[in-house]
Amino acid sequence: MKILLSNDDGFNAEGINELFVGLNNDHKVMMIAPDQERSSCGHGITLTSPIRMNTVDQNIFSCSGTPADCILVGVGKFNKPDLVISGINHGANLGQDRFYSGTIAAAREAAFRDIPSIAISLYQYSSDLKNHFHNGPRFIKELIKSGIASEIPNKTLININLPNTAWEKIEGAKLCVTGHQIYSDDIIERIDTRGNSYFWVGGKYEGHLEKNGTDASAVAAGHISVDLQYFYHDTQTQMQEFRQRIEEVLIDINKEHFSR
């Protein structure tokens, strides 16, 4: 399978390199990722300046643009991939976070072009502690083996969030709906050395709205959360059938790997 990887944490981020190494032996993998961190950049694309690509290593490229730009350039310059995977993001993409996420934007850009796409993120990432990124390629391999990665309908992406724990401690995988993250509304104003004010935006995370069946509640309880985003789909019937198919796949994965 030809797989294109991207993210919003940059080409040298641990998560995306864990995916590259973990999938490269069994698939033809190419990485095109931003040349610097672009977290929370949303689905912007670059229209007013050139986008530059640099070769980092064999089949690894850095891109001066946004995560969505990486997909646009990758699909335009190279052959259309069989699958786009964006991540593994350094932090969760749950609830309304998906509207800010550059990681999900890269997968969404591929979905707009009818390329099967997956966004994958690590819940409770810590820059100081051990992070279990290795669970990402392991779970992705299970999805590919099941065939579901090739069956993703047009204009649809799968969004995955992994609990940051050892594989054997994961409670299983659940098909979820979108939850709600809770943040404070803090806007911090400061004064620079010239007496001019400036602002830091980004409220403190205060948990999630606890509701059964949502992505936020599932991953907080130690499950792998799996949810769908779809755009302009042809029929509700198609999505209902695909949800049923994913549920069947997750049941099989849970029986094989997570049954206690």
ABEGO torsion letter per residue (X at the ends): XBBBBBBAAEAABAAAAAAAAAAAAABBBBBBBBABBABGAEABBBAABBBBBBBABBGBBBBABBAAAAAAAAAAABBBBABBBBOBBBEBBBEAAAAABAAAAAAAAAAAAGBBBBBBBBBGBBAABBBBAAAAAAAAAAAAAAGAAAABBBGBBBBBBBBBBBAAABAEBBBBBBBBBBBBABBBBBBBAAGBBBBBBGBBBAEBBBBBGBAAAAAAAGBBBBBBBBBGBABAAAAAAAAAAAAAAAAAAAAAAABX
